[in-house]
Structures are given as C-alpha cells and as structure tokens.
Amino acid sequence: MSKTVFITGGSSGIGKAIGEYLLLNNFIVFGTSRNPKKYPNSKFTLLKLDINDLNSIKHFTNNIKKKKLRIDILINNAGVGITGPMEEIPILEMKKNFETNFFGPINLINSVLPIMRNQKKGLIINITSIAGYIGLPFRGIYSAGKGALELITESYRIELKQFGIKMTNIAPGDFSTRIAESRYHSPVSEDSPYKINYKSTLHLLNQHVNKGKNPLILGKLVHRIIKSNNPKIHYKIGAPVQKFSIILKRVLPDLIFEKMLMLFYKL
Ligand SMILES: NC(=O)c1ccc[n+]([C@@H]2O[C@H](COP(=O)([O-])OP(=O)(O)OC[C@H]3O[C@@H](n4cnc5c(N)ncnc54)[C@H](OP(=O)(O)O)[C@@H]3O)[C@@H](O)[C@H]2O)c1
C-alpha cells in the first residue's frame, strides 16, 4: 500500500522537490502552503497551513482525522531565514523566526502525534540546517532555531520509541531555492558599527544560496530514510566543505575553528 506523506512548505524549494520526488516513487503526497491558491500548477495537493497559527494547525490535523487519512510520514520543512547583527535585530523579529522554525514544528508535531500513536507507527523528518551546528555571523538566530530543532529531535526520539514513532533530522547546506528572497533582513542604520561587515557577509551568503545544489537530491535522501528500518538521528547533506565544517568544529580547538570561520566570511 502506498504511504501517505505530508510536507509543510510544499509550495517551493526543498519541500516542493521532495514532494515531486516522492510522488514519482508512488507515495501519496500532500504539501502545505499559507496560500495554496497561488500554486495552481503544484504536482501534488497543497493544503492550507500557517505553522505560526495554532488554529491553522488544529484545523489542518482535524481535517486529516475527518478524512480518515493516515500520516505515515510528516516532513517539517517550512522555514524562513533571518539575518542581521545580534545587537540590532528587533527582538520581535527574533521571536517571529523562532515561531516558524522552532515552535511551529513543535506545535505541529504534537498535534500529529496522537494520530501516529493510534497508527502505532509514523516517521517525522525535521529539516534543520548545517547552520544549526555553528553560530554563524549575522545568522545567529537562524543558527539557534535550527540547532534547537536538532536537539529536541534527540529528546523526542527517545520519548517516542515506546510508540513505534521515529524521528530524524536532515541538515542541508546551501540549496538553490527561494529562501534568500523570503528571508528577513534586519535593517541597520547608516551609522551602524556593523554596516560594512554585515553587507559583505550578506553578499557572500546570497552567492552561496544562488550557487547552491539542486534540492532534488534531498528527495532521494528522504526516500532512503523512509526505506530505512532504523533512521539515523542526524543527516547532513550539502557541499563537502559545508559538511566538513561540522567535523572541523568537532575536532579543532574552538579558537582555531573561529579563526577559520572568520577567514571564510572575510571578517
Ligand atoms: N535553501 C537552503 O539553502 C536551505 C539550507 C538549509 C536549510 N533550509 C531549510 O529548508 C526548509 C525549506 O526552505 P527552502 O530553501 O525550500 O525555502 P523556500 O523556497 O523559501 O520555501 C519555504 C517554504 O516554507 C513555507 N513557509 C514559510 N513560512 C511558513 C509558515 N509560517 N507556515 C507554513 N509554511 C511556511 C513556504 O510556503 P508558503 O509561502 O507557500 O506558505 C515555502 O513553501 C526551511 O526550513 C529552511 O530553513 C534551506
């Protein structure tokens, strides 16, 4: 029997690519969007969901229950970027980013778990980021939110084992998507002491995303994870230099790693 997959943020980029790949491999795929009508050409059904809105999450899961659909796999993919100097990002914007990248996925997971518990089975895949392993300059809040999602996956995994529910993370490096366009960029004042460094880092950041890999390969990885009996806790996918940075951080003395990071960002 075909498995049913739900992907948050299926309208664009990584979520869209994963959905299209799984569709080709005979899965029943549902994606989500805050505005499904904007995507009439989506190859799979897009359901309305705003991960920041608890009522929207409740409505989404109630609909699944009403339609008696299974949730074999949930992919928490919806997410947004945020950049800026830690000192100058408005705290409200930091909280908003955490709503989408951290609390939203928790609310959705917790709303879906009773369904999976009933099924005595389920797999949840959280899309985090290689940025979640490193406190990146001018991306501190994004790094923190994704790193936090990586950590709570470890907690959930142990708590959920007794119910036959599995959870894992995929941390991508740079992939060519719409993420740079929809990112929140903190405004800095003309006389900001961070202006020059922030501008040059942002320039590099956009270059990296534009040169990013094709998100289709994430579809292949997700398929491999679904087929695996015992998914790993953390998966990393991206350019070798990005994956290697996590290993370097683990093995190098902190101060050497920090120096390398600053050289990489020309800071
Ligand atoms: N691209 C990269 O290089 C990269 C690297 C590491 C990790 N990631 C992560 O990968 C995931 C997908 O990003 P992407 O690169 O594919 O970006 P994208 O092209 O901008 O897609 C983001 C998706 O998230 C959805 N979304 C945003 N806010 C939402 C909200 N409040 N509620 C529900 N859905 C929301 C959007 O759907 P609607 O606008 O239609 O609602 C869209 O489908 C994110 O979690 C991102 O952090 C990306």
The ligand as an ORCA input file, in Angstrom:
! r2SCAN-3c Opt
* xyz 0 1
  N      17.769     26.546      0.765
  C      18.740     26.317      1.600
  O      19.909     26.558      1.273
  C      18.466     25.723      2.954
  C      19.554     25.287      3.731
  C      19.322     24.740      4.972
  C      18.034     24.572      5.443
  N      16.992     25.011      4.685
  C      15.642     24.825      5.239
  O      14.846     24.139      4.305
  C      13.467     24.465      4.500
  C      12.841     24.852      3.165
  O      13.432     26.055      2.707
  P      13.632     26.409      1.161
  O      15.067     26.683      0.985
  O      12.954     25.428      0.304
  O      12.903     27.845      1.139
  P      11.675     28.405      0.298
  O      11.834     28.096     -1.139
  O      11.580     29.842      0.720
  O      10.432     27.594      0.893
  C       9.957     27.823      2.178
  C       8.638     27.095      2.363
  O       8.184     27.320      3.715
  C       6.823     27.684      3.684
  N       6.543     28.569      4.822
  C       7.203     29.696      5.195
  N       6.628     30.229      6.294
  C       5.578     29.421      6.605
  C       4.601     29.441      7.632
  N       4.535     30.405      8.564
  N       3.687     28.439      7.663
  C       3.702     27.455      6.747
  N       4.603     27.391      5.737
  C       5.523     28.364      5.674
  C       6.601     28.379      2.347
  O       5.254     28.176      1.949
  P       4.197     29.355      1.594
  O       4.982     30.624      1.405
  O       3.536     28.874      0.346
  O       3.288     29.362      2.773
  C       7.554     27.618      1.422
  O       6.908     26.509      0.828
  C      13.466     25.595      5.545
  O      13.171     25.067      6.811
  C      14.893     26.117      5.506
  O      15.275     26.722      6.709
  C      17.166     25.580      3.457
*
